[in-house]
């Protein structure tokens, strides 16, 4: 049985540990103490988004995070599927697909206009999962600007 529990402040240590495992896959930097503070801010302000722990047979196996954005183009609130992580033991069991169905239901409940996400170009497994969950490859390119102090 798959369940989704809203992240609570008491879960922060656990999710940061999972996030470190996730970030290690692609050698992303992470500062655990900063990330813990960010989660506290995130949990305290529901306008920023929502995070859920993913449980399989009452055991936490991952997490999923939606962050919210307001868009004039889409005429309302949209979301970014910021992270979806499953530990190695949970992969390949259909949990990712069930998680995407859950996210779709959340999008409808929260009247989100669209959900964006990004994946690493080498991650064919993730791309296959998202395509099977009715995500499409967008015709736009993602760009970034890191403001300098």
C-alpha positions as CSV (number, residue, x, y, z in Angstrom):
1,X,0.0,0.0,0.0
2,X,1.3,3.4,-1.0
3,X,0.5,6.5,1.2
4,X,1.5,10.1,1.1
5,X,2.0,12.0,4.4
6,X,2.5,15.8,4.5
7,X,5.9,16.7,5.7
8,X,6.0,17.9,9.3
9,X,8.8,19.8,11.1
10,X,9.7,16.6,13.0
11,X,10.4,14.9,9.5
12,X,13.1,17.4,8.5
13,X,16.1,15.4,9.6
14,X,14.8,12.4,7.7
15,X,14.0,14.2,4.5
16,X,17.4,16.0,4.5
17,X,19.1,12.6,4.8
18,X,17.1,11.3,1.8
19,X,17.9,14.5,-0.1
20,X,21.6,14.0,0.5
21,X,21.3,10.5,-1.1
22,X,19.3,11.9,-4.0
23,X,21.8,14.8,-4.6
24,X,24.8,12.4,-4.5
25,X,23.5,10.6,-7.6
26,X,24.5,13.6,-9.8
27,X,27.0,15.1,-7.4
28,X,24.8,18.1,-6.6
29,X,26.0,20.2,-3.6
30,X,23.9,20.3,-0.5
31,X,24.3,22.1,2.8
32,X,22.3,20.1,5.3
33,X,22.0,22.9,7.9
34,X,20.8,25.4,5.3
35,X,18.4,22.8,3.8
36,X,16.9,22.2,7.2
37,X,16.2,25.9,7.7
38,X,14.7,26.1,4.2
39,X,12.4,23.2,5.0
40,X,11.2,25.0,8.1
41,X,10.4,28.1,6.0
42,X,8.7,25.9,3.4
43,X,6.5,24.1,5.9
44,X,5.5,27.3,7.6
45,X,4.3,28.9,4.4
46,X,1.8,26.9,2.4
47,X,1.9,29.4,-0.5
48,X,5.4,28.1,-1.3
49,X,4.3,24.6,-2.0
50,X,4.0,21.3,-0.4
51,X,6.1,18.2,0.4
52,X,4.9,14.7,1.0
53,X,6.8,11.6,2.3
54,X,6.1,8.5,0.3
55,X,5.3,5.4,2.3
56,X,5.2,1.8,1.0
57,X,3.7,-0.6,3.5
58,X,4.1,2.0,6.2
59,X,7.9,2.4,5.5
60,X,9.1,5.8,4.2
61,X,10.7,5.2,0.8
62,X,11.0,8.7,-0.6
63,X,9.5,12.1,-1.0
64,X,7.9,14.4,-3.6
65,X,8.0,18.3,-3.6
66,X,5.7,20.7,-5.5
67,X,6.6,24.4,-5.4
68,X,4.1,27.0,-6.5
69,X,4.5,29.9,-8.9
70,X,1.9,32.5,-10.1
71,X,1.7,32.8,-13.9
72,X,-0.1,35.4,-16.0
73,X,0.4,33.3,-19.1
74,X,-1.4,30.3,-17.5
75,X,-3.9,32.6,-15.7
76,X,-3.2,31.4,-12.2
77,X,-1.1,29.3,-10.0
78,X,1.2,26.7,-11.6
79,X,3.7,24.3,-10.0
80,X,7.2,23.0,-10.4
81,X,7.7,19.3,-9.5
82,X,10.9,20.2,-7.7
83,X,11.9,16.8,-6.6
84,X,10.7,13.2,-6.7
85,X,13.0,10.7,-4.9
86,X,12.6,7.0,-4.2
87,X,15.2,5.0,-2.5
88,X,16.8,2.1,-4.4
89,X,14.7,-0.5,-2.8
90,X,11.5,1.3,-3.9
91,X,12.4,1.8,-7.5
92,X,10.8,-0.4,-10.3
93,X,7.7,-1.3,-8.2
94,X,5.2,1.2,-9.7
95,X,5.6,3.6,-6.8
96,X,6.8,6.4,-9.0
97,X,3.7,6.0,-11.3
98,X,1.4,6.0,-8.2
99,X,3.2,9.2,-7.0
100,X,2.6,10.9,-10.3
101,X,-1.1,10.0,-10.1
102,X,-1.2,11.5,-6.6
103,X,0.5,14.7,-7.9
104,X,-2.1,14.9,-10.7
105,X,-4.9,14.6,-8.1
106,X,-3.2,17.3,-6.0
107,X,-3.0,19.6,-9.1
108,X,-6.7,19.2,-9.7
109,X,-7.6,19.8,-6.0
110,X,-5.3,22.9,-5.8
111,X,-6.5,24.2,-9.2
112,X,-3.0,24.2,-10.6
113,X,-2.9,25.2,-14.3
114,X,0.2,23.2,-15.2
115,X,3.1,21.4,-13.6
116,X,6.6,21.8,-14.9
117,X,9.6,19.6,-14.1
118,X,13.2,19.2,-15.2
119,X,15.3,16.0,-15.5
120,X,18.9,15.4,-16.2
121,X,19.4,14.5,-19.9
122,X,21.1,11.2,-19.0
123,X,18.2,10.0,-16.8
124,X,16.2,7.9,-19.3
125,X,14.4,6.0,-16.5
126,X,13.0,9.3,-15.1
127,X,12.0,10.5,-18.6
128,X,10.2,7.3,-19.3
129,X,8.3,7.6,-16.0
130,X,7.2,11.1,-16.6
131,X,6.2,10.5,-20.2
132,X,4.1,7.5,-19.0
133,X,2.5,9.9,-16.4
134,X,1.2,12.2,-19.3
135,X,4.0,14.8,-19.0
136,X,5.2,16.0,-22.4
137,X,8.5,17.3,-23.6
138,X,8.0,21.1,-23.7
139,X,9.0,23.0,-26.8
140,X,10.8,25.7,-24.7
141,X,14.2,25.6,-23.3
142,X,14.8,26.0,-19.6
143,X,17.3,28.8,-18.9
144,X,18.7,30.2,-15.6
145,X,20.1,33.4,-14.2
146,X,22.0,33.5,-11.0
147,X,21.8,37.1,-9.7
148,X,25.1,38.4,-8.5
149,X,25.3,40.3,-5.2
